[in-house]
Amino acid sequence: MSTGSKDPESKEPRSSGAPSPFTEEEIAAVTGPVDENELDEVEAATIESDEVPDLQSSFEKLVQKSRNLSPERIRTVLESVLFVADKPLDLDQLFEATGIDREKILEAINQISGIHRDGISGLVLHEVAGGWQFRTDPHSAEYVRRYLRVKPQRLTRAAVETLAIIAYRQPVTRPEVEDIRGVDCGAVIKALLDRKLIKILGKKEEVGRPMLYGTTREFLEFFALKDLSALPTLREFHELTQEHQEIVEKERPEAPAVQGTLEALADPDFQKKMDKNMAASEAALEELEEAMSEADKTQKASTSVLNPTPPPEGEPGSEPD
């Protein structure tokens, strides 16, 4: 004999034997109408504690606790910290976050690098800008971009050339960059500054005191470089295989212009030529300033002859009233 209840929709007994859920009509009949504004006049209670933890004592306790962690646990702790970090973390930052001994951190980082590497894991540990950061596997880039609905970040030819000159010649001035490229680079340099790929390092001690430019930490992050020493050497560009040269020519129809820029950067006498041209420019500027000074003196002398200043009234030579 079935003791199941009836479904209010079908009016048929249910065979499960479990009680049926209440319908909205049944709930409304018991509770009455719901007043959604009943708490408008009630002041909300404070549910977050205002207690400020003692960071120094907390860190000391963390250090003591970290000494007893197993190598596997240290690895999982570092994985968690690196996963939530939005910037690459260096050794000191990882120590301040975890209190784990620096030598143990390096050992765990080596283990994590072996586990999270290209082609093996969806998250890859990269050594970037002097620290470590989890990034998605490059082979999954197409799928990640589609999910995030973002376009790949690509720089124009002018931006790449200008950035390459600054990266390999830093600190470098705008006139020096323009001398290599042969065109005005003001707008491109401003765009690179806005993107924080380059920064102003100071002013050069010469006539006009032009700004000196160099690359930034964001530059290293953008190109996934550990430091500037990780940049490919100029010799490597010249030793490209025929296959890679064809790829470059296919992807970059303007490759001859880029090749000319690389040749200028690789020329060992280029800096001497730059210094010679700069010295000639400074000499010409000094001659121009001297010529302008002489012209100014001549103009003043001519003005005094053609428009002499009349003597004050009452002195010899002044006209009577």
Secondary structure as UniProt FT lines:
FT   TURN            8..10
FT   HELIX           24..31
FT   TURN            36..41
FT   HELIX           55..66
FT   TURN            67..68
FT   HELIX           71..84
FT   HELIX           91..98
FT   HELIX           102..115
FT   TURN            118..120
FT   STRAND          123..128
FT   TURN            129..130
FT   STRAND          131..136
FT   HELIX           138..140
FT   HELIX           141..148
FT   HELIX           157..169
FT   STRAND          172..173
FT   HELIX           174..181
FT   HELIX           186..194
FT   TURN            195..196
FT   STRAND          198..203
FT   TURN            207..208
FT   STRAND          211..215
FT   HELIX           217..222
FT   TURN            223..224
FT   HELIX           228..230
FT   HELIX           234..238
FT   HELIX           242..251
FT   TURN            253..254
FT   HELIX           255..266
FT   TURN            268..269
FT   HELIX           270..306
FT   TURN            313..314
FT   TURN            316..317
//
